Each structure stands twice: as C-alpha cells, then as structure tokens.
C-alpha cells in the first residue's frame, strides 16, 4: 500500500476551517480507488491518502491540492 501525508498550515484558524469545510464533501465522495483521512487542528489540516496503485495515489493528491487551491483563492477574494 502506497501512502502520502499532506500537512497544510494556514495563516489562521478561520481560514483553515473554511478550507476544511469547503473540501469536505469532495473528500467524502472521492474515495473510490483510494482511501483518505482528513483532520483539522486549529490552523493545520492533515490529509493522509492511501492507494494500492501509485498513479491512483498521485491523482488523489492532485485532486486535494486542486480543491484546496480553489477554496483558498475564493477565501482570499472574499476577504478583500
């Protein structure tokens, strides 16, 4: 089993909370060929992804990074 841990530290708890909530539904519905856990602690989000196939693992990681990037951009636009 291949695995990867992604640890993201945000500027504040509010931003981390908004990002977490924004990607949570995608997180729940995306686990077809991979398995992932996601947790938040103050301003840090931890995501652990596991998959049998390395290409599936890579695709899952890219999905999380894309969702987080979109959510973070929208958060920053709304804060301006």
Rosetta blueprint (number, residue, H / E / L):
1 X L
2 X E
3 X E
4 X E
5 X E
6 X E
7 X E
8 X E
9 X E
10 X L
11 X L
12 X L
13 X H
14 X H
15 X H
16 X H
17 X H
18 X H
19 X H
20 X H
21 X H
22 X H
23 X H
24 X H
25 X H
26 X H
27 X H
28 X H
29 X H
30 X L
31 X L
32 X L
33 X L
34 X E
35 X E
36 X E
37 X E
38 X E
39 X E
40 X E
41 X E
42 X L
43 X L
44 X E
45 X E
46 X E
47 X E
48 X E
49 X E
50 X E
51 X E
52 X L
53 X L
54 X H
55 X H
56 X H
57 X H
58 X H
59 X H
60 X H
61 X H
62 X H
63 X H
64 X H
65 X H
66 X H
67 X H
68 X H
69 X H
70 X H
71 X H
72 X H
73 X H
74 X H
75 X H
76 X H
77 X H
78 X H
79 X H
80 X L
